[in-house]
C-alpha cells in the first residue's frame, strides 16, 4: 500500500506544483503554472462532456439494471444468482477485446449487416460511446441493487398487502425505498469509471473524442509526446482522485453495513 499507492499519490501531488517537461526533477522548479493551464475552457469542456456522457450512461444503466435485478430477485428458483452469471461471463474476457468487438458491430460494414442486413452506422459518435459504456458497466449497477432486493424481508411485503396495498403501491412504498442504498452504490460504481474512462472514448471515437481520461493520458506522455505535460496530468489525476475518494466516503455513509456488497 505504501509503495504502490501512497508514494505515487504523493509524487503526483508534488509534480502538480512543479514546472517540468520530463521526469527530471533536477531541472524542475516550483510553479503554479499547472493550475492556470488546467482551469481553462478546453479542459473544463472535456470535464463537463465526461460528466454528461457518464450521467447519461448511468441513467440507462438504472433503467435497464433495476428491472433486471428486480425480476431476478423475485424468481422462485433455488439459485437465483446463477441467472446473474449471464452478466458476469462477458467480464471474464479482456475489456479491450470486448470494446473493440462491440465497436466493430456499430460500423456500417459489420457482422450484423452480413448476417441480418442491419447496418448500425454510429461508430465514432457520442451515442456509440454511451452505448458501449452501458454494456461495459451494467453489471456494476445490477449487482448492488440485486443484493439489496434479495435481503428485503418478505414479511414487509406481506404486511403491505395485508394493509390493502396492491403490488404497485407495495413496490412504490416498500421495495423502492428499501432498495435506494443499492441504487446509490450502483450509481457511484458506474458513474465514476464512465466519467474517468479513456479506453472506451479512444477506441469507439477512434481518437477523435477528448474526454478527461484521454487528456490525462496525453499529458502523462502515454499518447503524443508533444502534448506531454506532467504537472497538468498530475493535477488532473489528483482532482479525479479526490472525486473517487469522496465517492467512496459517500458509499461508506450511505451503506455503512455493507449491504450492497456481494
N, C-alpha and C positions, 0 to 999 in steps of 0.2 A: 504493500500500500504506500509506504513512504517513498520507495524508489520509483515506482511506475505511475503513481498518481500525484502525490503531494509535490514532489520536486518538479515535475513538468508543469504543474499549475503555477508554482512559484516562478519558474522561468518565463512562462507566458506573461505573468504579471510584470516582471522586471523588464522584459523586452518591449512591452507596450509603452514604457516610459523612455525608450531609447530611440536614437536615430541611427539606422544601420541598413546597409544593402545586402549584407551577407551575415552569416553567423560567426563573424569575427568580432568578439567582444573588445578586442584591443583597440579597434578603430571606432567603436561606438561611443556616443556621447548622450548625456541626458537631454531629453527634449519632450515637449508636449505636442509635437507635430502630428503624431498618430491620432490624437483626439480631434484636431482640426480637420484631418483628412477623413476620418471615419464618419463624422456627423455632417455629411453633405447630401445633396439631393440624390446622387446615384445610389449610395448605399442605403439611404432611407427608403427610396423607392423599391429597391431589391428586398429590403426587410419587410416592407408593407405587402409586397406581392407574395412573399413567402408566407406571411401570416394569413393572407386572404385565401390562397390556394390550400393551405393546411386546414383552415377553418371549413372550407367547402368539403374537402375530403373527409374531415372528421364528422361533419353533419351527415354525409352519405353513409358513413360507417355506422352512425347511430340508427339511421332509418332502416338500414339493412340488418345490422347486428342485433338490435334489440328484439325484433320479431323472431329472428332465427334463434337467439338464446332462449326466448320465452317458449317457443314451440318445443325445443329440445328439452327444456326443464319440465314441461308438462307431459312428456311422453311416458306412458305407463309401461315401461320395459325395465328389465333388471339392470342393465348397464347403459344408461343414457350417455355416458361420457364417450362411448365408442362412436357415436354419431359425430362428435366433435373431431375425431381423427381425420375426417374428410378435410377439415380446415387445416389441421396440423401437417398432414402429409406433404403438401407443396413446400412447406418451410424446411423440409429435410434436404431440399436441393439448394444449390448455390443461388444467392439473391441476384447476382449479375446475370446468371443464366435465365432466371425467371423473368427479369425485367426485359432482357433482350428478346426473349421469346414472345412475350406479350406485345412488345413494341412492333415486332415484325407482323403480328396479326392485325395491327392497326394501319398498316400501309396499304396502298391501292392494290398492289400485286402481292397477295398473301395466300396462305394455306386456305383461308376461309373462302376466297374467291375461286381458287382452283377446285375446291371440293363442293362448296354450297352456292357459289355465284354471288357471295356477299362481299362487297368492297367497302372497307372502313378507311376512308382517306382522312384520318385525323391525327396521324403521327406527326409530332413536332409542334402540336398545339397545346394550349393550356388545358383543354378538355382531356387530352391524352395523358398529361401529367397527373391530373386529378384522378382519372380512372385507374392508372397504374398504382397510385398511392393507396387508393381504396382496396384494390386487390391485394396489395402487399401487407397492409396493416389491419385489415378487417378482423383477423383472429384476435388481435390485441384489444378489440372492442368487445368481441363476443365472450371471451373467457371471463373477464371480471363481472359482466352482467349475469352470465350463466351461474357463476359461483354464488352470487348474492341471491338470485332467484331460487336456487336449489336449497338454500339454507332458510328460506322463509317457512315458518311454522304453518303447516296445513290447517291447524285448528283456527288460526286467524281468518283464513279464507272461509272456513265453515261458519265461524261466528258471524261474519259479514253477511253471508247468505241467510243465516237463521234470523238476522235482524231485518230481512226484507230486501237487501240489495241484490240486483241482478249481476250477471257476470261482468258487464261493462263497468258498472259502478264499483264493484269489488276490485276490479283491476285499477280503476282510477283513484280510489280512496285507500286501498291497502297495498296492492302489489307494486304500483309505480312509486309511491313514496318510500317503501322499504328497499327499492332497488336503485335509489338515487346514488348510493355510495358506489355501486358498480358502474353506473353511468359516468360519474365524476372521475373515477380511476381510469376508465376506458378512454375518456376524452383526453386526459393528460398523456396516457400511454400511446395514443395515436397522434395527437396534435404535435407533440414535441419532435418525434422523428420525421414527421411530414414537413414541419417548419424548418428543420435544420438539414434536411436531406440534400445531398449533392449528386448522388449516383443516379437517381430517377430523373431529375430535370436534365442532367447532362446527356444521358442515353436517349431518353424519349424526345427531347428537343434537338438532339444532335449538336449540342454545344451552343445553340442559339439563345437559350433562355438562361438568364443570370439570376439565380436566387442567392440568398445569403450564404448557403453552404458552398455554392460554386465560387463565390467571391473569396471566401476563406481559403478554399483550395488553391485559387490562383495566387493569392497573397502569400501563402506559405511555400511557394515555389514548386507546387505539385503539378501545375499546368504550364503556363507560359513564363519563362524565366524573366522576360522583360517586365512583366507585371508583378514580380516578386516584391513584397513589402512586408517583412516580418513583424514590425511593430503594429501595423494596421491589422494584419491577420491575427496577431496575438490578442489585440484589444477586442476584435470582433468575437474571438473564441471565448474570452473572459465574459463578455456580455451574454453569449449563449449559455455559458456555464452557470452564470448567476440565474438565468431563467430556468435552467434544468434543476438546479438545487432548490430554487423557490418552489418549483412544481412538486418536487419530492417532499418538501416540507408540507406543502398543501395536502398531499396524499396522506401523510402521517397524521394530519389534523382531522381530515375527513374520515379516514379509516384507521383509527388508532389500534383497533383489534386485529387488523389484517384480514378482514373478512373477504376482501375481494381477491386475495391471493389463493392460487390453487394449492 
